[in-house]
Amino acid sequence: MASATKQPATKGASENSVRVEIFDQAYNLRGSDAEYIVKLAEYVDAKMRAVAEQTHTVDTARLAVLAALNIADEYHLLKRNQDGGAVEYLKRANHLSDVLDEVLEDKRAG
């Protein structure tokens, strides 16, 4: 499981350093939101461990690539669903706008 420790900011730096552990490897990362960095590290660690269980491989580089592919797949599925939803909302909004225009025109004419 990913773990993290927050390091004090270095002199003149506005970002904090966070030490995280992903798949038993330590990384010092910088960012403005340490909690977010830790959550990302935990997510990547969990993905790598899930891939390791499924593939029974110990090659860390291979596990990292397979985990990255899984994460990329999740991202693209979510993006496709979101993009498709936006198109549907636009179609519905245009339809409702047309209906509203018709109603308003009928009231003006009547």
C-alpha positions in Angstrom: 0.0 0.0 0.0 1.2 3.5 -0.8 2.4 5.5 2.2 3.5 9.1 2.4 5.3 11.6 4.6 5.2 15.3 4.1 8.6 17.0 3.9 9.0 20.7 4.8 9.1 23.1 1.9 12.6 23.9 0.6 13.9 27.4 0.9 12.3 29.7 -1.7 9.9 27.0 -3.0 6.2 27.5 -2.9 5.5 23.8 -3.3 5.8 21.1 -0.6 7.8 17.9 -1.0 5.9 14.7 -0.3 7.6 11.3 0.0 5.4 8.6 -1.3 5.9 4.9 -1.7 4.5 3.1 -4.7 5.0 -0.6 -5.1 7.7 -0.6 -2.4 9.7 2.1 -4.1 10.1 5.6 -2.5 9.6 8.8 -4.5 10.0 12.4 -3.5 7.4 14.4 -5.3 6.5 18.2 -5.3 3.2 19.8 -5.6 0.9 22.3 -4.2 -1.6 19.7 -2.8 0.2 17.0 -0.8 -3.1 15.2 0.0 -3.9 14.9 -3.7 -0.4 13.6 -4.5 -0.8 11.0 -1.8 -4.2 9.9 -3.2 -2.7 9.6 -6.7 0.2 7.5 -5.3 -2.2 5.2 -3.5 -4.2 4.8 -6.7 -1.1 3.9 -8.8 0.1 1.6 -6.0 -3.2 -0.2 -5.9 -3.3 -0.6 -9.7 0.3 -2.0 -9.8 -0.6 -4.5 -7.0 -3.7 -5.6 -8.8 -1.8 -6.1 -12.0 0.9 -8.0 -10.1 -1.7 -10.3 -8.6 -3.3 -11.0 -12.0 -0.1 -11.5 -14.0 2.1 -13.0 -11.3 5.1 -11.1 -12.8 7.8 -9.5 -10.7 9.2 -7.2 -13.4 8.4 -3.7 -12.0 8.8 -1.9 -15.3 6.3 -4.3 -16.9 3.9 -3.9 -14.0 4.1 -0.1 -14.3 3.4 -0.2 -18.0 0.4 -2.6 -17.6 -0.9 -0.4 -14.7 -0.5 2.7 -16.8 -2.5 1.0 -19.6 -5.3 0.1 -17.2 -5.4 3.7 -15.9 -5.4 5.1 -19.5 -8.2 2.7 -20.4 -10.3 3.9 -17.4 -9.6 7.5 -18.3 -10.6 7.1 -22.0 -13.8 5.2 -21.0 -14.8 8.0 -18.6 -13.9 10.7 -21.2 -15.9 9.0 -23.9 -18.9 8.7 -21.5 -18.6 12.3 -20.5 -18.2 13.5 -24.1 -21.2 11.5 -25.2 -23.3 12.8 -22.3 -22.4 16.4 -23.3 -23.6 15.8 -26.8 -26.9 14.4 -25.5 -27.3 17.4 -23.2 -26.7 19.8 -26.0 -29.3 18.0 -28.2 -31.8 18.1 -25.4 -31.1 21.8 -24.7 -31.6 22.7 -28.4 -34.8 20.7 -28.6 -36.2 22.4 -25.5 -35.1 25.8 -26.8 -37.0 25.1 -30.1 -40.1 24.0 -28.2 -39.9 27.2 -26.0 -39.5 29.3 -29.1 -42.6 27.7 -30.6 -44.7 28.3 -27.5 -43.6 31.9 -27.3 -44.4 32.5 -30.9 -47.8 30.9 -30.5 -48.5 33.3 -27.6 -47.4 36.3 -29.6 -49.5 35.3 -32.6 -52.5 34.4 -30.5 
